[in-house]
Amino acid sequence: MKTRRLLTKDVYIIALLVVIIPLAGELKFYPFSGTFRMSLGPPLFFFFILFLRHVPATLAGFLTGLSVNGFRIIVHFLLYGAFDGDLFYNPAFIFYLVFGILFDLLRVKRFKQQTMILGLLGMFIEIVSNMLELGVQIITKDTVITVSELNKICIIAIFRSFFVVGFFNMINLYEARLREKEIRKQNEHMLMVVSNLYEESIHLKKTLHDAEVITKKAYSLYQELQNFESIHKDIEMGHFKQDALAIACEIHEIKKDNQRIYAGLSKLILGESHTNYMDIGDLLTVIVNSSRKYAELLHKKIKFDVFVDGDHPDYHVFSVLSLINNIVANAIEAVNDEGEITMSVHRDHESVIIKIKDNGPGISSKLKDLVFKPGFTSKYDQSGNPSTGIGLFYVKNVVEQYGGTVSFQNRMDASGAIFTMRIPIRFISPKGEIG
């Protein structure tokens, strides 16, 4: 499929050559005599064949030479109402054909990333092609070329060749930056996706623990019913025993299914490889970019500020992303139509302190003890449906697993809240214990 796309691109380039080069060839001047002319055709031809992938330059030169000759014959007929026989032997055909042949013989495509060599090869090919074209003119039209004129041809070839190579490199650089920007956007998107998966894996891990507890309780109930039946033989407990045992088995099956899912997620996102860690400044940039999009989705105009203080190791991407993201998302939802959110990271010995400030309405002191409870929320959508209230509970749960603390307070000016996380660095750095 990729080869087919490249071949299609080559066909488009050939079509451009056949159409544009004859027109560019008419933008000409005669630096030496009335027979030998210089035009924009050769540098454009060199420029276009640099982009060819599968079609040989020889074929491009042959077709271009035919199109140039044909175009000049047609133009002469339209202007003078008669065909000029000399145009059928126009030496321009020789120039483009030889240029293409030499381009292939010297395998110029190999040197696309080596500017100096590419420029020198282009210069050499143009000089040789011009010489052969001049040779045809000398034979057919008795043209006389002096040494001085030959020097001028070489000088023009040098300027044209390196100008084409420079412009070609500029386009390649521009395309490379576009690709880099697109790859960066894709990587940021994947980081956010995997970060969300990481968060879900934490919930799944808790579910596994809860399922194990319920399984044990259900089996203990089965044993208690069995003991009760052995003591009170006149009371039949068979139906209740079977129900308790069935519940224990079914929950155990659910637990095993969840374990398989958790194992797959862990293998996907919790591997201890260097790609799982990133500079905190780059991480905050990812968060700002995604948060800006979320704010736009909610039709809010929010300014994001980021401050990093102290020396920091690379931090575990998905842990830090998911923690900060939850708090920032809450801040975006809390802020009115316009607002400001500030993220600051400070190192305090062996801990990292992360603060997220917003200028929203803040949180009532009456609700202070409920903020980190599961299910608590003060946010409702446009339909009046409440939020899940899981985000801050998740943050508190994970931070405390790392041996850290999370707290909040309203700002002194009573405009907005400040959430502060203190996390031991060893749990989120490359040598720490993630998970």
TORBA-114836 format. One line per 4 residues: number of its first residue (from 1); their letters; for each residue x, z, y negated of C-alpha. Coordinates in steps of 0.05 Angstrom, whole numbers, plus 32768, in hexadecimal, padded with zeros to 4 digits. Layout:
<tikols>
NUM = a = X Z Y ~ ...
</tikols>
This chain:
<tikols>
1 = mktr = 8000 8000 8000 ~ 8038 8012 7FD0 ~ 805D 7FD0 7FE0 ~ 801D 7FAA 7FD3
5 = rllt = 8016 7FCB 7F8E ~ 805E 7FBB 7F7D ~ 8055 7F73 7F93 ~ 8017 7F6D 7F68
9 = kdvy = 803F 7F88 7F2D ~ 8074 7F53 7F3A ~ 803F 7F1D 7F38 ~ 8028 7F36 7EF4
13 = iial = 8070 7F34 7EDB ~ 8078 7EEC 7EF3 ~ 8037 7ED9 7ED0 ~ 8051 7EF9 7E90
17 = lvvi = 8093 7ED3 7E97 ~ 806F 7E91 7EA0 ~ 8043 7E9C 7E63 ~ 806E 7EC3 7E32
21 = ipla = 80B4 7EA5 7E3B ~ 809F 7E5E 7E25 ~ 807F 7E7C 7DE7 ~ 80BB 7EA8 7DD8
25 = gelk = 80E8 7E6C 7DE2 ~ 80C8 7E4C 7DA5 ~ 80E0 7E86 7D79 ~ 8125 7E66 7D73
29 = fypf = 815F 7E57 7D46 ~ 819B 7E27 7D4B ~ 81DB 7E4F 7D3E ~ 820D 7E16 7D4D
33 = sgtf = 81EE 7DD1 7D4D ~ 81AC 7DAE 7D51 ~ 81AC 7DAC 7D9D ~ 81BC 7DF1 7DB6
37 = rmsl = 8189 7E26 7DA2 ~ 8182 7E72 7DAA ~ 813E 7E91 7DB5 ~ 811A 7ED0 7DCB
41 = gppl = 810E 7EB2 7E10 ~ 814E 7EC7 7E34 ~ 814E 7F11 7E20 ~ 8104 7F16 7E31
45 = ffff = 8111 7EF5 7E74 ~ 8149 7F26 7E83 ~ 811D 7F60 7E6E ~ 80E2 7F4C 7E9B
49 = ilfl = 810A 7F3D 7EDA ~ 8128 7F83 7ED6 ~ 80E3 7F9C 7EEA ~ 80DC 7F6F 7F27
53 = rhvp = 80DC 7F94 7F6A ~ 80CF 7F63 7FA2 ~ 80CC 7F1E 7F83 ~ 8112 7EFF 7F7C
57 = atla = 812A 7EEF 7F36 ~ 813D 7EAA 7F4E ~ 80F4 7E99 7F59 ~ 80E3 7EB8 7F15
61 = gflt = 8119 7E8D 7EF4 ~ 8101 7E4E 7F17 ~ 80B8 7E59 7F02 ~ 80CC 7E6D 7EBB
65 = glsv = 80F8 7E2F 7EB3 ~ 80BF 7E03 7ECA ~ 808E 7E24 7E9B ~ 80BE 7E1E 7E5F
69 = ngfr = 80C9 7DD4 7E6D ~ 807F 7DC7 7E78 ~ 806C 7DED 7E39 ~ 809D 7DC5 7E0E
73 = iivh = 8084 7D83 7E2C ~ 803C 7D95 7E1C ~ 804C 7DAD 7DD5 ~ 8072 7D6C 7DC7
77 = flly = 8038 7D43 7DE1 ~ 8006 7D69 7DB6 ~ 8031 7D61 7D78 ~ 8047 7D19 7D80
81 = gafd = 8015 7CFB 7DB0 ~ 804B 7CE4 7DE1 ~ 8078 7D01 7E17 ~ 80C2 7D0A 7E0A
85 = gdlf = 80E8 7CF5 7E48 ~ 8124 7D21 7E36 ~ 80F8 7D5F 7E3C ~ 80F1 7D54 7E86
89 = ynpa = 813B 7D63 7E8C ~ 813B 7D9E 7E5B ~ 8178 7DC9 7E6A ~ 814F 7E09 7E5E
93 = fify = 8138 7E02 7EA6 ~ 8181 7E07 7EBC ~ 818B 7E46 7E92 ~ 8151 7E6E 7EB0
97 = lvfg = 815E 7E56 7EF7 ~ 81A8 7E68 7EF4 ~ 8198 7EAB 7ED2 ~ 8169 7EBD 7F0C
101 = ilfd = 819A 7EA6 7F42 ~ 81D3 7ECE 7F24 ~ 81A6 7F0B 7F1B ~ 8198 7F0A 7F66
105 = llrv = 81DE 7EF9 7F7C ~ 81FD 7F31 7F54 ~ 81C6 7F61 7F6B ~ 81BA 7F7A 7F25
109 = krfk = 8180 7FA5 7F3B ~ 81B1 7FD6 7F5A ~ 81CC 7FE7 7F15 ~ 818C 7FF8 7EF0
113 = qqtm = 81A2 8040 7EE6 ~ 81E9 802C 7ECF ~ 81E0 8014 7E88 ~ 8226 7FFA 7E7B
117 = ilgl = 822B 7FD2 7EBB ~ 81E5 7FB7 7EB2 ~ 81F5 7FA0 7E6B ~ 8236 7F7F 7E80
121 = lgmf = 8214 7F5A 7EBA ~ 81DC 7F42 7E8B ~ 8210 7F2A 7E5A ~ 8238 7F06 7E90
125 = ieiv = 81F9 7EE5 7EAE ~ 81E2 7ECD 7E69 ~ 8226 7EB0 7E57 ~ 822B 7E8A 7E99
129 = snml = 81E4 7E71 7E93 ~ 81F0 7E5A 7E4C ~ 8230 7E37 7E61 ~ 820D 7E11 7E97
133 = elgv = 81D5 7DFF 7E67 ~ 8209 7DE7 7E35 ~ 822B 7DC0 7E6D ~ 81EA 7D9A 7E7A
137 = qiit = 81E3 7D8C 7E2F ~ 822B 7D73 7E2B ~ 821F 7D44 7E65 ~ 81D9 7D2B 7E51
141 = kdtv = 81DC 7D2E 7E05 ~ 8226 7D2A 7DF4 ~ 8223 7D6E 7DD3 ~ 8265 7D89 7DB9
145 = itvs = 8273 7DD4 7DBB ~ 82AF 7DF4 7D9A ~ 82D5 7E33 7DAF ~ 82B9 7E57 7D73
149 = elnk = 8273 7E47 7D89 ~ 8282 7E5F 7DCF ~ 8299 7EA2 7DB2 ~ 8258 7EA7 7D8C
153 = icii = 8231 7E9B 7DCC ~ 8257 7ED4 7DED ~ 824B 7F03 7DB2 ~ 8200 7EF3 7DB1
157 = aifr = 81FD 7EFE 7DFD ~ 821D 7F43 7DF4 ~ 81EB 7F59 7DBF ~ 81AF 7F3D 7DE4
161 = sffv = 81C2 7F5A 7E27 ~ 81CF 7FA0 7E0F ~ 8192 7F9E 7DE2 ~ 8167 7F8D 7E1F
165 = vgff = 8188 7FC3 7E49 ~ 817E 7FF7 7E12 ~ 8135 7FE5 7E0B ~ 812C 7FE6 7E56
169 = nmin = 814B 802C 7E5A ~ 811E 8044 7E22 ~ 80E0 802E 7E49 ~ 80FB 804E 7E89
173 = lyea = 8108 808E 7E64 ~ 80C2 808E 7E46 ~ 80A4 8082 7E8B ~ 80CF 80B9 7EA9
177 = rlre = 80B7 80EA 7E75 ~ 806F 80D6 7E82 ~ 8079 80E0 7ECD ~ 809B 8123 7EC0
181 = keir = 8061 8139 7E94 ~ 802F 8124 7EC9 ~ 8056 8147 7F00 ~ 805A 8185 7ED6
185 = kqne = 800E 8184 7ECB ~ 8003 817A 7F16 ~ 8033 81B3 7F26 ~ 8010 81E1 7EF5
189 = hmlm = 7FCD 81CF 7F14 ~ 7FE8 81DD 7F5A ~ 8005 821F 7F43 ~ 7FC1 8235 7F29
193 = vvsn = 7F9E 821E 7F68 ~ 7FCF 8243 7F95 ~ 7FCC 827F 7F67 ~ 7F80 8281 7F71
197 = lyee = 7F8B 827A 7FBD ~ 7FBC 82B4 7FB9 ~ 7F87 82DE 7F97 ~ 7F55 82CC 7FCD
201 = sihl = 7F88 82DE 8003 ~ 7F8C 8324 7FE6 ~ 7F41 832B 7FEB ~ 7F44 830E 8032
205 = kktl = 7F7A 8341 8044 ~ 7F4B 8379 802D ~ 7F13 835A 8055 ~ 7F3F 835C 8093
209 = hdae = 7F4B 83A6 8088 ~ 7F01 83B3 807D ~ 7EEF 838B 80BC ~ 7F21 83B4 80E4
213 = vitk = 7F02 83F5 80CB ~ 7EBB 83DF 80DA ~ 7ECF 83C7 811F ~ 7EED 840B 812E
217 = kays = 7EAF 842E 8114 ~ 7E80 8402 813D ~ 7EA9 840E 817C ~ 7EAB 8459 816E
221 = lyqe = 7E5F 8457 8168 ~ 7E5B 8434 81AB ~ 7E87 846B 81CB ~ 7E5E 84A2 81AA
225 = lqnf = 7E1D 8484 81C4 ~ 7E3D 847F 8209 ~ 7E51 84C8 8207 ~ 7E0D 84DB 81ED
229 = esih = 7DEC 84B6 8227 ~ 7E1A 84D8 825A ~ 7E06 851C 823F ~ 7DBC 850D 8235
233 = kdie = 7DAE 84E6 8274 ~ 7D64 84E6 8267 ~ 7D6E 84BC 8228 ~ 7D7B 8472 8231
237 = mghf = 7DAE 8458 81FE ~ 7DBE 8415 821F ~ 7D9F 83E9 81E9 ~ 7DC1 840F 81B0
241 = kqda = 7E04 840F 81D5 ~ 7E02 83C4 81DF ~ 7DF0 83B8 8196 ~ 7E2A 83E3 817E
245 = laia = 7E5A 83C1 81AD ~ 7E40 837C 8199 ~ 7E4A 838D 814F ~ 7E91 83A4 815E
249 = ceih = 7EA1 8363 8184 ~ 7E81 8336 814F ~ 7EA7 8357 8116 ~ 7EE6 8353 813F
253 = eikk = 7EDB 8308 8146 ~ 7ED0 8301 80FB ~ 7F10 8328 80F0 ~ 7F37 82F9 811E
257 = dnqr = 7F1C 82BC 80FA ~ 7F2F 82DA 80B7 ~ 7F74 82EA 80D3 ~ 7F7F 82A1 80E4
261 = iyag = 7F69 828D 809E ~ 7F95 82C2 807F ~ 7FD1 82AC 80A9 ~ 7FC7 8264 8091
265 = lskl = 7FC2 827A 8048 ~ 7FFF 82A6 804F ~ 8028 826E 806C ~ 8011 8241 8033
269 = ilge = 801C 826E 7FF8 ~ 8045 82AB 800B ~ 8084 828B 8026 ~ 80C4 82AA 800C
273 = shtn = 80E2 826A 7FEF ~ 8102 8260 7FAB ~ 80C8 8235 7F95 ~ 809B 8272 7F96
277 = ymdi = 80C1 8291 7F5C ~ 80C3 827B 7F14 ~ 80DD 828F 7ED0 ~ 80AA 82BC 7EAC
281 = gdll = 80AB 828F 7E6E ~ 8098 8252 7E99 ~ 8062 827B 7EBC ~ 8043 828F 7E79
285 = tviv = 8044 8246 7E64 ~ 801C 8233 7EA1 ~ 7FEA 826B 7E93 ~ 7FE3 8256 7E4A
289 = nssr = 7FD7 820D 7E5D ~ 7FA1 821E 7E90 ~ 7F82 8254 7E63 ~ 7F7E 8223 7E2A
293 = kyae = 7F56 81F4 7E56 ~ 7F28 822D 7E6B ~ 7F1C 8240 7E23 ~ 7F0B 81F8 7E12
297 = llhk = 7EDA 81F8 7E4D ~ 7EB7 8234 7E2D ~ 7EB9 8211 7DE9 ~ 7EE6 8246 7DCC
301 = kikf = 7F20 823D 7D9C ~ 7F55 826F 7DB2 ~ 7F9D 8275 7D9B ~ 7FCE 828C 7DD1
305 = dvfv = 800F 82B0 7DC0 ~ 8046 82C1 7DF2 ~ 8080 82F2 7DEA ~ 80B7 8301 7E1E
309 = dgdh = 80E8 8339 7E12 ~ 8125 834B 7E3C ~ 8147 832C 7E78 ~ 811A 831C 7EB2
313 = pdyh = 8125 8301 7EF8 ~ 80F8 82CA 7F11 ~ 80B5 82E7 7F25 ~ 8087 82D7 7F60
317 = vfsv = 805C 829E 7F46 ~ 801A 82AB 7F67 ~ 801A 82F7 7F60 ~ 8029 82F6 7F15
321 = lsli = 7FFC 82BA 7F08 ~ 7FC0 82D8 7F2A ~ 7FC8 831C 7F08 ~ 7FD1 8301 7EC1
325 = nniv = 7F9E 82CA 7ECB ~ 7F67 82FB 7EDC ~ 7F72 8324 7E9D ~ 7F7B 82E8 7E70
329 = anai = 7F3C 82C8 7E8C ~ 7F16 8308 7E7C ~ 7F33 8307 7E36 ~ 7F1D 82BF 7E2B
333 = eavn = 7ED7 82D0 7E40 ~ 7ED6 830E 7E13 ~ 7EEF 82EB 7DD4 ~ 7EBB 82CD 7DA7
337 = dege = 7EBC 8283 7D91 ~ 7F01 828B 7D71 ~ 7F36 82BD 7D83 ~ 7F7D 82CD 7D97
341 = itms = 7F9D 82E4 7DD8 ~ 7FE4 82FE 7DDC ~ 800C 8304 7E1C ~ 804C 832D 7E18
345 = vhrd = 807E 833D 7E4F ~ 80B1 8375 7E48 ~ 80E4 8390 7E79 ~ 80EA 83DB 7E7E
349 = hesv = 8124 83EB 7EAD ~ 810B 83D9 7EF3 ~ 80C4 83C9 7EDE ~ 80A3 8390 7EB9
353 = iiki = 806D 83A0 7E86 ~ 8039 836A 7E7A ~ 8008 8371 7E40 ~ 7FCD 8345 7E31
357 = kdng = 7FAB 8350 7DED ~ 7F6C 832F 7DD3 ~ 7F43 8336 7D94 ~ 7EFF 8337 7DB6
361 = pgis = 7ECB 836F 7DAF ~ 7EF3 839F 7DDB ~ 7ED7 83CE 7E10 ~ 7EAA 8409 7E02
365 = sklk = 7EC8 844D 7E10 ~ 7E8B 845C 7E3B ~ 7EA0 8426 7E6B ~ 7EEA 8438 7E6E
369 = dlvf = 7EE6 8458 7EB3 ~ 7EBF 841C 7ED0 ~ 7EEA 83E3 7EB9 ~ 7F13 83DE 7EFA
373 = kpgf = 7ED9 83ED 7F29 ~ 7EC3 83B4 7F57 ~ 7E84 8392 7F3D ~ 7E8A 83AC 7EF6
377 = tsky = 7E80 8377 7EC1 ~ 7E6A 8372 7E79 ~ 7E68 8326 7E78 ~ 7E2D 82F9 7E87
381 = dqsg = 7E27 82AE 7E87 ~ 7DF5 8285 7E5E ~ 7DC1 828D 7E94 ~ 7DC8 82D9 7E93
385 = npst = 7DEC 82DD 7ED5 ~ 7E22 8313 7ED8 ~ 7E6B 8306 7EEA ~ 7E83 831E 7F2E
389 = gigl = 7EAC 8358 7F11 ~ 7EE3 834E 7F44 ~ 7F1C 8336 7F18 ~ 7F33 8378 7EF9
393 = fyvk = 7F27 839D 7F3B ~ 7F55 836A 7F5C ~ 7F8A 8374 7F27 ~ 7F89 83C0 7F2E
397 = nvve = 7F8A 83BB 7F7A ~ 7FC6 838C 7F7D ~ 7FEE 83AF 7F46 ~ 7FE6 83F2 7F69
401 = qygg = 7FFB 83D2 7FAB ~ 803C 83C0 7F87 ~ 8044 8408 7F71 ~ 8032 83F8 7F29
405 = tvsf = 7FFB 840B 7EF8 ~ 7FC8 83E6 7ECE ~ 7FA3 8402 7E92 ~ 7F7D 83EC 7E55
409 = qnrm = 7F6F 8405 7E10 ~ 7F4B 83EB 7DD3 ~ 7F76 83D3 7D9A ~ 7F80 8403 7D60
413 = dasg = 7F5A 83D5 7D31 ~ 7F1F 83D7 7D61 ~ 7F23 838C 7D6B ~ 7F30 837B 7DB3
417 = aift = 7F52 839B 7DEF ~ 7F98 83A2 7E0A ~ 7FA4 83A0 7E56 ~ 7FE8 83B9 7E6D
421 = mrip = 8006 83AE 7EB2 ~ 8046 83D2 7EC7 ~ 8062 83B5 7F08 ~ 80A3 83C7 7F2C
425 = irfi = 80CE 8388 7F29 ~ 80E6 838F 7F71 ~ 80A0 837E 7F8A ~ 809A 833C 7F65
429 = spkg = 80E2 8324 7F62 ~ 8105 82F8 7F97 ~ 8121 8335 7FBB ~ 80DF 835B 7FB8
433 = eig = 80A8 8363 7FEB ~ 8070 8333 7FD8 ~ 802C 8337 7FF9
</tikols>
